Every structure is written in structure tokens, then in C-alpha cells.
Amino acid sequence: MTSPTVITDADYKMRNWSDPNPESIQLGSDAHKEMFCSLLLETHNPYKPAVMDWPRLSDEELKRVASLPIWDIAVQTEGRASLRVATYAKTINDPTLRAALDMDAAEEKRHKEVLSRLAKFYNVTLAYEPHYTVPKNPEWAWMVTGYSECIDSFFAFGLFESAKRSGFFPIALTDTFEPVIQEEARHILFFVNWIAWYKYNLKIWQKPWFFIRILAVWVFLIWERVGIAKGLDKNEELRDANFAITGTEQIGVEIQLVDLLKICLSENKRRLSGYDQRLVRPRIVPFFVRIICNTISVTNRVKRKY
């Protein structure tokens, strides 16, 4: 049994990290690459899913947990993510970057195991898990996974906090699951810094193509999340990529959209605040969410006025 002191120390190290070199860092430099790779490698929390202490729940709490439609999607998403990151890692010759990507892939695989063990412990029936196909274009698959996590993690931060505040999940369960949520913050920070580093090291003629590639990823992900990409899996069960955005209805939280978005913004900032401030932060999703919040606020003021 791991001692509480060891667990507390590992949790602190996972959330707080700064590079010992105090000098400014040029984006795209070797120092930048070493920094964002070290972030992931040095903040790894060595918890083991097999020995996680799942709390006993009441019948009502069990019913609420089992009723959520997220477990199948979550397990499969982590399974695909692990394979995609691991496949891209195999194409990398740089030992530091390769080690960080291998760590990322291993953590995604561990997330899948955590979710599977949670489902088993609480008798949640999971749908048939499909065979995951090795991506033919590793870099594209890595970018889709990275930007997808930037979207899903942003909203997951807010939904997780909303569920805690509402009491939908008992505190003991949210505390147990907390390390998984924080790991996603590390993953998206690593990814957006990889994007910045990779882009800076491209030749001038390569940069427009990379920009188009990024746009293509976002078009695909937006198309998926607005519901156009709903489909049937092998068990004829509907898959919906929108849960991260519409999840308040599923977890029984009565909250206005603008209030949920503000929680997402504050939680995103909080979860990333402990890491070296010289690292690039995710900007795209928070930027558009702030626009939505401001638009809703202005619209509401106009409605009240008239």
C-alpha cells in the first residue's frame, strides 16, 4: 500500500513544474523542445490502476454513475488515442521527444485501463470494444488526437467541477479520478508546445501547408462535434461526439450555458497555472469560448433592456 505522503508528493509534482533554467526560451529552439518534453516526463504520476481504491457507493450513486452515456465513448477514445500517439512516436528519431511521446501514449493507455476498471468495479456494462486500426498517416492522427484533447479536456474540466459542486459524483469518487483529469492538462500543454516548436522549425515553403493541415483538423473536429459525424458502431449503438459540450444534461446539473463556459475557462486556467509560464498555453478554444460568453452576456443585457 502506497503511503499518503508518497501519494501527496506525487500529486504535487504532477501539478507544479518549472524548468530550472531561468533564461527566456525561444519558441522552436532545442531548449523549448527540452522544456516541454521535460514537463511531461518529470510530472508523471506513477499511480497504478490495478491498486486504485475505488470508493463504495450507495445504490442511488451507483445508479447515477451507471446511467451516464460516457463510459463506452471514453474507453474507446482513450484506446484510439493511445494507439495513435504510440504510432506517431515510432516515427520520431529524437530521443527526448520520442520518450515524451511514449510517455503520453502510455498514460492514454492507462486512462483506458482506469475507465475499464471503474466500469467493472461499479458493474457498468460497456459496449463491444472495436479493433483499433493503426493509422496510415501517423502525424495526421497525432494532430487529430492532440486538438481533440484540447476541445474535450477544456469542457471536461468544467463538467468535472460542475459535477463536484452539484454532488452528482460523491467527493470520494472525484478525488480518486482527479489524477486522470489533471493528466489531460499536461497532455494538451505538451501538444500545443509541440505544435509551436514543430511550426517554427519548418521551412518557409512548408508552413502554409502545415497551416492548411491544422485548419483541416479543426474542420474535421468541428464537423464531428456539431453532430454531423454521428454513426452506428458494430453493435448498432449510436455514438455521439458531443458529450463534452452537452454533458450537463447527462449529469443532472442545472446551469446556464454561459455559467458552465465560465467554469470551463477558470478550471482550464487553474489546471495549467502550476506549469512553467514560458510554455505556450492552449488559446484557440478559450478564445472562442470567451467570444461566446461575451456575446451571450450582451444578448441577455439587450433582452432585459427591451
C-alpha positions, 0 to 999 in steps of 0.5 A: 500500500502506497503511503499518503505522503508518497501519494501527496508528493506525487500529486504535487509534482504532477501539478507544479513544474518549472524548468530550472533554467531561468533564461527566456526560451525561444519558441522552436529552439532545442531548449523549448523542445527540452522544456516541454518534453521535460514537463511531461516526463518529470510530472508523471504520476506513477499511480497504478490502476490495478491498486486504485481504491475505488470508493463504495457507493450507495445504490442511488450513486451507483445508479447515477454513475451507471446511467451516464452515456460516457463510459463506452465513448471514453474507453474507446477514445482513450484506446484510439488515442493511445494507439495513435500517439504510440504510432506517431512516436515510432516515427520520431528519431529524437530521443527526448521527444520520442520518450515524451511521446511514449510517455503520453501514449502510455498514460492514454493507455492507462486512462483506458485501463482506469475507465475499464476498471471503474466500469467493472468495479461499479458493474457498468456494462460497456459496449463491444470494444472495436479493433483499433486500426493503426493509422496510415498517416501517423502525424495526421492522427497525432494532430487529430488526437492532440486538438481533440484533447484540447476541445474535450479536456477544456469542457471536461474540466468544467463538467468535472467541477460542475459535477463536484459542486452539484454532488452528482459524483460523491467527493470520494469518487472525484478525488480518486479520478482527479489524477486522470483529469489533471493528466489531460492538462499536461497532455494538451500543454505538451501538444500545443508546445509541440505544435509551436516548436514543430511550426517554427522549425519548418521551412518557409515553403512548408508552413502554409501547408502545415497551416492548411493541415491544422485548419483541416483538423479543426474542420474535421473536429468541428464537423464531428462535434456539431453532430454531423459525424454521428454513426452506428458502431458494430453493435448498432449503438449510436455514438455521439461526439458531443458529450463534452459540450452537452454533458450537463444534461447527462449529469443532472446539473442545472446551469446556464450555458454561459455559467458552465463556459465560465467554469470551463475557462477558470478550471482550464486556467487553474489546471495549467497555472502550476506549469512553467509560464514560458510554455505556450498555453492552449488559446484557440478554444478559450478564445472562442469560448470567451467570444461566446460568453461575451456575446451571450452576456450582451444578448441577455443585457439587450433582452432585459433592456427591451 
